[in-house]
Amino acid sequence: MPITINLGNLRNLGTSITNQVTTFVNATISEALDQIPSTITIPPITIPPFPFPIPTPDPAPAPVTPTTIRGLLLDLLNERVQITTPFTTLTGTVISVQADYVAMVDAGGELYFVRLDKINTVTRVTGGV
């Protein structure tokens, strides 16, 4: 013998449960929201003054500019330079500065000694070889 189930009642029961749950959730949320105050008061905060003056760094000393060719070359030790003399122009790395001459080596490894009293200009070389 077949069993007949009226699904209309089951649908009505589902709708009824859904409505009851929705009503309960809405009421719970409404109660929770009612407990939240609409405004809050924050007491004023007093920040105490800094306990000591903020130190300021000392200004950087002014760079000292060499006043002699020898002084300039000493500052350029191990740097690439171009030196011009009445006879030629040489480019290389300063490897030694003595009382009366400078020693330098070019990119090919050639060693040059140039008398300081024959130097017209000294220029730092930047960039590639």
SULRA-V627501 format. One line per field, one symbol per residue. burial: 1 if it has 16 or more other ideal C-beta (glycine too) atoms within 10 Angstrom, else 0. Layout:
burial = ???
This chain:
burial = 000000000000000000000000000000000000000000000000000000000000000000001101101100011010000001011100100011110000000101010010010000000
